[in-house]
Amino acid sequence: MGGKPSESPMSPLYSLVALLSSVFLLVSGNALVSVVAPVRASLDGFGDLAVGLLGSAYFAGMLAGALKTPALVRRVGHIRAFAAFVAIGGVAIDLLPTLEFPAAWLISRALVGFVLAGVYAIIESWINGSASNANRGALYAIYQIVNFCASSTGQLLMGGLDPTTFLPFAVGSAFYALSIVPLALTKADAPELPSVVRVDLAAIRKLAPVSLAGAFIAGACNGASISLAPVYALQIGVTPGKVPLFTSAIVIGSALGVYPVGRLSDRVDRRLIMAVTMAAGAAMEIALAVIAPTGAPLIASGFLVGLTTFTLYMLTASIANDGAQSHEMVLISAGLLFVYCTAAIASPAIASVAMRNFGPSALFWQNGVCHAALALFSGLAFQKAAMGVNYRRQ
């Protein structure tokens, strides 16, 4: 910062077109399968517990993938590791409709989670390696917008495919296979290989303690909100047909919020931006808990929650990578994903128990308190930096 002109995010963006194309194809296929898998499992009579465990298996696989990715990238490089992960994921998806018993599905979903953690670590480290501290937030925001658009595309594809057939799984697997093509043909240079292969959370904490806290809170709050926001809406009296208006408002707010917040964070200390956005998001969540609005106020509140709180992971990753060397970025991405997934596994269960015991407002009380605590922590970190502790952004 310090009065320097901020670099346009478009200058390195052209070199990332192939990478973002691969992201779009992969996430579209994954979103389709993530929607169709629990539907197909229910239709096949797996039972509520088995269907619920599919999500847990997915995140457990992501934990393992976050730990193993640095070693694989170190051994074969970013593009070959990406191709290997995608091949495993495609096979795991194709096996789902052919092995119609719960144990096989749990293993397959765990494999897909393993693959996604590896792919995300590779992609995010590549984007951060291409960015500078002057445009990191904007570039990461563009990546997240591609993610949101791909996720919506994949879910919409479900409407034209019969979940009782092999077809949706074949389409999802085809998207996985096609995602290899843009990245395999790119002339853009991959980032440096990681110098070490073990995820070191203590090193991330030393580099950027706010990022470690941010990844945990993002996983806890996003996991609970994504899983239980529809339940909250139903329990406060929203009719089933109108529940998607609330959940879609959160997604739309998320897609629209990341770029302006990311771009602003390239100009102003990211910890201050985190403090302000998390405080605003916490205020909206607490309002949802206290007032439980319906109709247009509920939709507007959901939009504002997405607009503010779903910027958190982008800010978290940007802060951690601002002070990192290129060879550290795979490890940072994998470490933050590990923390995120750990929280995302536990938080929906905790929130569901709280909602059962204290009512639907417990979901947004939980998220609001978490975001408020992070706002305080990041605000204090910013204040400490302002008083003379060096911030690594140049």
C-alpha positions in Angstrom: 0.0 0.0 0.0 1.7 3.2 1.2 0.3 5.3 -1.7 1.5 3.0 -4.4 -0.9 2.6 -7.4 -2.7 -0.7 -7.1 -2.1 -3.2 -9.9 -5.0 -4.1 -12.1 -6.2 -7.6 -11.5 -6.5 -8.0 -15.3 -2.7 -8.0 -15.9 -2.1 -11.6 -14.7 -5.7 -12.7 -15.3 -5.1 -13.7 -19.0 -2.5 -16.3 -17.9 -5.1 -17.8 -15.6 -7.9 -18.3 -18.2 -7.0 -21.9 -18.7 -6.9 -22.6 -15.0 -10.3 -20.9 -14.4 -11.8 -22.8 -17.3 -10.7 -26.0 -15.6 -12.2 -24.8 -12.4 -15.5 -24.1 -14.0 -15.7 -27.5 -15.6 -14.6 -29.4 -12.5 -16.8 -27.5 -10.0 -19.9 -27.8 -12.4 -19.4 -31.6 -12.5 -18.9 -31.8 -8.7 -21.9 -29.7 -8.0 -24.1 -31.9 -10.1 -22.9 -35.0 -8.4 -23.2 -33.5 -4.9 -26.9 -32.8 -5.6 -27.8 -36.0 -7.3 -25.9 -38.3 -4.9 -28.1 -37.8 -1.8 -31.2 -37.8 -3.9 -30.2 -41.1 -5.5 -29.2 -42.6 -2.2 -32.6 -41.8 -0.7 -34.4 -43.3 -3.7 -32.3 -46.4 -3.3 -33.4 -46.7 0.3 -30.1 -46.0 2.1 -31.8 -44.5 5.2 -31.4 -41.1 6.8 -28.2 -41.9 8.7 -26.4 -43.3 5.6 -27.4 -40.3 3.5 -26.1 -38.0 6.2 -22.9 -39.8 6.5 -22.2 -39.2 2.8 -21.5 -35.6 3.6 -19.3 -36.5 6.5 -17.3 -38.9 4.3 -16.8 -36.2 1.7 -15.3 -33.8 4.3 -13.3 -36.5 5.9 -11.8 -37.2 2.5 -11.1 -33.5 2.1 -9.1 -33.6 5.3 -7.0 -36.4 4.0 -6.5 -34.7 0.7 -5.3 -31.5 2.3 -2.6 -33.5 4.2 -1.4 -35.5 1.2 -1.5 -32.9 -1.6 1.8 -31.1 -0.9 3.8 -34.4 -1.1 2.1 -35.3 -4.4 2.7 -31.9 -6.0 6.3 -31.9 -4.8 6.8 -35.3 -6.5 5.1 -34.8 -9.9 4.2 -31.1 -10.2 1.0 -29.1 -10.3 -0.5 -30.2 -13.7 0.3 -33.9 -13.3 -1.1 -33.9 -9.7 -4.2 -32.1 -11.0 -4.7 -34.8 -13.7 -4.2 -37.6 -11.2 -6.7 -36.2 -8.8 -9.3 -35.6 -11.5 -8.9 -39.2 -12.9 -9.5 -40.6 -9.4 -12.5 -38.4 -8.9 -14.0 -39.4 -12.3 -13.7 -43.1 -11.5 -15.2 -42.6 -8.0 -18.2 -40.9 -9.5 -18.8 -43.6 -12.1 -18.7 -46.2 -9.4 -21.6 -44.7 -7.5 -24.6 -45.9 -9.6 -22.9 -49.3 -10.2 -22.3 -50.2 -6.5 -25.6 -49.6 -4.9 -24.8 -50.2 -1.2 -23.9 -47.6 1.4 -20.3 -48.7 2.3 -19.2 -48.3 -1.4 -20.9 -44.9 -1.6 -19.1 -43.7 1.6 -15.8 -44.8 0.1 -16.5 -43.1 -3.2 -17.7 -39.8 -1.6 -14.5 -39.8 0.6 -12.4 -40.3 -2.6 -14.2 -37.3 -4.2 -13.6 -35.2 -1.2 -9.9 -36.3 -1.2 -9.7 -35.2 -4.9 -11.4 -31.9 -4.4 -9.1 -30.9 -1.5 -6.1 -31.6 -3.7 -7.5 -29.8 -6.7 -8.4 -26.7 -4.6 -5.0 -26.6 -3.0 -3.4 -26.7 -6.5 -5.7 -24.1 -8.0 -5.5 -21.7 -5.1 -1.7 -21.9 -4.8 -1.5 -21.3 -8.5 -3.7 -18.2 -8.3 -1.8 -16.8 -5.3 1.5 -17.6 -7.0 0.4 -15.5 -10.1 -0.9 -12.6 -7.9 0.9 -9.8 -6.2 -0.1 -8.2 -2.9 -1.6 -5.4 -4.9 -4.2 -7.6 -6.7 -4.4 -10.8 -4.7 -7.9 -10.0 -3.3 -9.4 -9.2 -6.7 -7.9 -12.2 -8.4 -9.0 -14.6 -5.6 -12.5 -13.0 -5.8 -12.7 -13.6 -9.5 -11.8 -17.3 -8.8 -14.6 -17.5 -6.2 -17.1 -15.9 -8.6 -16.2 -18.7 -11.2 -16.7 -21.2 -8.4 -20.2 -19.8 -7.6 -21.2 -19.7 -11.2 -20.0 -23.3 -11.8 -21.8 -24.5 -8.7 -25.1 -23.0 -9.8 -24.6 -24.4 -13.3 -24.0 -27.9 -12.0 -27.1 -27.7 -9.7 -29.3 -26.5 -12.6 -28.1 -29.4 -14.8 -29.9 -31.7 -12.3 -33.3 -30.4 -13.5 -32.9 -32.1 -16.9 -31.5 -35.4 -15.7 -33.2 -38.5 -14.2 -31.5 -39.3 -10.8 -32.6 -42.9 -11.1 -30.4 -43.5 -14.2 -26.6 -43.5 -14.8 -26.8 -40.4 -16.9 -26.2 -37.6 -14.3 -23.2 -39.5 -12.9 -21.8 -39.9 -16.4 -22.3 -36.2 -17.1 -20.6 -35.3 -13.8 -17.7 -37.6 -14.6 -17.4 -36.1 -18.2 -17.1 -32.6 -16.7 -14.3 -34.0 -14.5 -12.5 -35.5 -17.5 -12.9 -32.3 -19.6 -11.4 -30.1 -16.8 -8.0 -31.6 -17.5 -7.9 -30.3 -21.0 -7.5 -26.5 -20.5 -4.9 -26.9 -17.8 -3.0 -29.6 -19.8 -2.8 -27.3 -22.8 -1.8 -24.0 -21.0 1.5 -22.4 -21.7 1.4 -20.6 -18.4 4.1 -21.5 -15.9 3.1 -23.4 -12.8 4.1 -22.1 -9.4 7.3 -23.3 -7.6 7.1 -26.7 -6.1 6.7 -26.8 -2.3 10.0 -27.1 -0.5 8.5 -29.2 2.3 5.6 -31.6 2.1 4.1 -31.6 5.6 1.2 -29.3 6.4 2.4 -27.1 9.3 -0.4 -25.2 11.1 2.1 -23.7 13.5 3.9 -22.1 10.6 0.7 -20.7 9.2 -0.2 -19.4 12.7 3.2 -17.7 12.9 2.8 -16.2 9.4 -0.8 -15.1 9.8 -2.7 -15.9 13.0 -5.8 -14.1 11.6 -5.9 -16.5 8.7 -5.9 -19.6 10.8 -8.7 -18.2 12.9 -10.5 -17.1 9.7 -10.3 -20.5 8.1 -11.8 -22.1 11.2 -14.6 -19.6 11.5 -15.4 -19.8 7.7 -15.6 -23.6 7.9 -17.8 -23.5 11.0 -20.2 -20.9 9.8 -20.4 -21.8 6.1 -20.8 -25.5 7.0 -23.7 -24.7 9.4 -25.3 -22.2 7.1 -25.2 -24.2 3.9 -26.5 -27.3 5.7 -29.2 -25.7 7.9 -30.3 -22.4 6.4 -33.2 -24.3 4.6 -34.2 -25.9 7.9 -34.1 -22.5 9.7 -36.4 -21.0 7.0 -38.9 -23.9 7.3 -38.9 -23.7 11.1 -39.7 -20.0 11.2 -42.8 -20.6 9.0 -41.5 -20.1 5.4 -43.4 -22.4 3.0 -41.3 -25.1 1.3 -41.8 -23.6 -2.1 -40.3 -20.3 -0.9 -37.3 -21.7 1.0 -35.1 -21.5 -2.1 -35.7 -17.7 -2.3 -33.8 -17.4 1.0 -31.0 -19.8 0.3 -30.5 -18.4 -3.2 -30.4 -14.8 -1.8 -27.4 -16.0 0.3 -25.6 -17.4 -2.8 -26.3 -14.3 -4.9 -25.0 -12.0 -2.1 -21.9 -14.2 -1.9 -21.2 -13.9 -5.7 -21.7 -10.2 -5.7 -19.8 -9.4 -2.5 -16.4 -11.1 -3.1 -15.1 -8.9 -5.9 -15.7 -5.4 -4.4 -14.5 -6.6 -1.0 -11.4 -8.3 -2.5 -10.5 -5.3 -4.6 -10.9 -3.0 -1.6 -8.7 -5.3 0.5 -6.0 -4.7 -2.1 -6.0 -1.0 -1.2 -6.7 -1.2 2.6 -5.2 -3.6 5.2 -7.1 -6.8 4.8 -7.5 -7.3 8.5 -9.4 -4.1 8.8 -11.7 -5.1 5.9 -12.2 -8.5 7.6 -13.1 -6.8 10.9 -15.7 -4.5 9.2 -17.3 -7.1 7.0 -17.5 -9.7 9.8 -19.0 -7.2 12.2 -21.6 -6.2 9.6 -22.4 -9.9 8.9 -22.6 -10.7 12.6 -25.1 -7.9 13.0 -27.3 -9.3 10.2 -27.1 -12.8 11.6 -28.0 -11.7 15.1 -31.0 -9.8 13.6 -32.1 -13.0 11.9 -31.9 -14.8 15.2 -33.8 -12.1 17.2 -36.4 -10.9 14.7 -36.8 -14.0 12.5 -38.2 -11.9 9.6 -40.3 -13.3 6.8 -41.0 -12.3 3.2 -38.9 -9.6 1.6 -37.0 -8.7 4.8 -35.9 -12.4 5.2 -34.6 -12.5 1.6 -32.8 -9.1 2.0 -31.2 -10.4 5.2 -30.0 -13.5 3.5 -28.5 -11.5 0.7 -26.6 -9.2 3.2 -25.3 -12.2 5.1 -23.9 -13.7 1.9 -22.6 -10.3 0.8 -20.5 -9.9 4.0 -19.7 -13.2 5.7 -19.0 -15.3 2.6 -16.1 -13.0 1.7 -14.3 -14.5 4.7 -12.3 -17.3 3.1 -11.1 -15.0 0.3 -9.8 -12.6 2.9 -8.3 -15.4 4.9 -6.4 -16.9 2.0 -5.2 -13.5 0.8 -3.8 -12.5 4.2 -1.9 -15.7 4.6 -0.4 -15.5 1.1 0.5 -11.9 1.3 3.5 -12.8 3.5 4.4 -16.1 1.8 7.0 -17.2 -0.6 5.9 -18.9 -3.8 7.1 -22.4 -2.7 5.0 -22.1 0.5 1.6 -21.5 -1.2 0.6 -25.1 -1.7 1.2 -25.8 1.9 -0.7 -22.7 3.0 -3.7 -23.6 0.8 -3.7 -27.2 2.0 -3.4 -26.1 5.6 -6.3 -23.6 5.4 -8.4 -26.2 3.7 -7.6 -28.7 6.5 -8.7 -26.2 9.1 -11.8 -25.2 7.1 -12.9 -28.8 6.7 -12.3 -29.7 10.3 -14.7 -27.0 11.4 -17.2 -27.8 8.6 -17.5 -31.4 9.7 -18.4 -30.5 13.3 -20.4 -27.3 13.1 -23.6 -28.6 11.3 -24.0 -31.2 14.0 -23.5 -28.7 16.8 -25.9 -26.2 15.2 -28.6 -28.9 14.6 -28.5 -29.9 18.3 -28.7 -26.3 19.3 -31.7 -25.7 17.0 -33.5 -28.7 18.4 -33.0 -27.5 22.0 -33.3 -23.8 21.6 -35.2 -23.2 18.3 -34.2 -22.2 14.8 -32.6 -18.9 16.0 -29.7 -20.9 17.4 -28.2 -21.3 13.9 -27.7 -17.6 13.4 -26.8 -17.0 17.1 -24.0 -19.5 16.6 -22.8 -17.9 13.4 -23.3 -14.4 14.6 -21.2 -14.9 17.8 -18.4 -16.6 15.8 -18.2 -13.8 13.2 -18.4 -11.1 15.9 -15.5 -12.8 17.8 -13.5 -12.9 14.6 -14.3 -9.2 13.9 -12.9 -8.4 17.3 -9.8 -10.5 16.8 -9.0 -9.2 13.3 -9.7 -5.6 14.5 -7.2 -6.0 17.4 -4.6 -7.5 14.9 -5.1 -4.5 12.7 -4.7 -2.1 15.6 -1.6 -3.9 16.8 -0.1 -3.5 13.3 -1.0 0.2 13.2 0.9 0.7 16.4 4.1 -0.5 14.8 4.1 -4.2 14.2 5.2 -4.7 10.7 2.6 -5.9 8.2 4.1 -8.1 5.4 2.4 -6.5 2.5 4.8 -4.4 0.4 
